Amino acid sequence: MNAEFLSNPVFGVSLTVMLYGCALWLKQKTGWVHPLLATSIALIGVLLLFDIPYDDYNAGGSVITFFLGPATVALAVPLYKQALRFRKQLLPVAAGALIGSLCGLVFNGLVMLWTGASHSLLLTSLPKSATSPVAIEVARMIGGRPELAAVLTVLTGLFGSVVGPRVLRLAGFRQDAAIGAGVGTASHGIGTARLFADSERQGGISGFAMALTAITTSALALPVSWLF
Amino acid sequence: MRGLIILFVFNGAGLLLHEWVGVPLPSNVIGMLLLVAALFLKWIKLEWVEESASFFTKHMMLFFAPLIAGVTVFAKELSEAWLSVAISVVGGTIAVMLVTAAVVRLLSPAEAEVQIEAEKAQPSQRPLTKEGHHERGISQ
């Protein structure tokens, strides 16, 4: 479809917000619908069905992604609150997030190298365990592609939030600190949101680990990218 | 409104530090760190930003949706490199999770001690909920 109004930002903004509203409603009704997954699938469906070019839609879409900036700054609040509450565990969790995120950067690079992926995919995949706004910025900074980084990051978050708690329990981890830090470091906000639904303590630690991972990934991605 | 202004001011400050001073972190992360520092130094009161911040973190998923829709642009490339993507999403995520959890367990004080410490830190928390979570956690 080619119509003038499609490239008006109002179209992209209202379509996205409307579909997000529907997804929230569905989640409330069913309890298991993942709002982001549902919104994205519906969005892709609409774009494909009506043959709307992504660039046209993104005139409004980019207005919405703009708010990832203040949203990331807003993560300072849970970080501050959790830091006050979990003083004893700060050091172990910080060490876990630092080593875990370094391990993630190197592991992703090695996988891409061994499976013969393109260099740009390799760079894009490095920061995918960090929260999306950070992964997007880091990918841009080290020469990867922001949109693809967002996709890989969300896939990582979804996977971690679905299997994370189970995998950690199977591996014999029982401590809230270990589970929270593991899920938060590996699968950022989407994993954290999942933990919050089960346990305030795990969710809080996960949010803290996620914020630390955002910092360590931003700081370490550039040096690690020189290795590949 | 005050909270919104604070978030944007810190976001803007992050951008300035990134672009002009050349701090090698994404501008939004710089903004986040500055706000954490300001909260600890009591320059910014928690009440000022709490409401706006919780709106943004609660609806963070909305802001990702347009980027995910961008997958359509990369569909061909993703399907060509599906094995790399699958191994790195599945293997990478599990590896990071296990390494992190192992480090935390290695360095943590004993769990019992930690529980007591947490009780002291937030006496308002009802012990019942904790028991409930614990049971649910194991049975799942």
Interface residues (C-beta under 8 A of the other chain):
Chain A: G12 T16 V17 L19 Y20 P35 L36 T39 S40 L43 I44 L47 L48 Y54 Y57 N58 G60 G61 S62 I64 T65 F67 L68 G69 P70 A71 T72 V73 A74 L75 A76 V77 P78 L79 Y80 K81 A83 L84 R85 F86 R87 K88 Q89 L91 P92 V93 A95 G96 A97 I99 G100 S101 C103 G104 F107 N108 V111 M112 T115 G116 A117 S118 L121 S125 K128 S129 S132 P133 V134 I136 E137 V138 M141 R145 P146 E147 L148 A150 V151 L152 V154 L155 T156 F159 G160 V163 G164 P165 R166 V167 L168 R169 A171 F173 R174 Q175 A177 A178 I179 A181 G182 V183 T185 A186 S187 G189 I190 A193 D198 S199 E200 R201 A209 A211 A214 I215 S218 A219 L222
Chain B: L4 L7 F8 F10 N11 G14 P24 L25 P26 S27 N28 V29 G31 M32 L33 L35 V36 L39 F40 L46 V49 E50 S52 A53 S54 F56 T57 H59 M60 M61 L62 F63 F64 A65 P66 L67 I68 A69 G70 V71 T72 V73 F74 E77 L78 A81 L83 S84 V85 I87 S88 V89 V90 G91 G92 T93 I94 A95 V96 M97 L98 V99 T100 A101 A102 V103 V104 R105 L106 L107 S108 P109 E111 E113 V114 E117 A118 A121 Q122 T129 K130 H133 R136 G137 I138 Q140
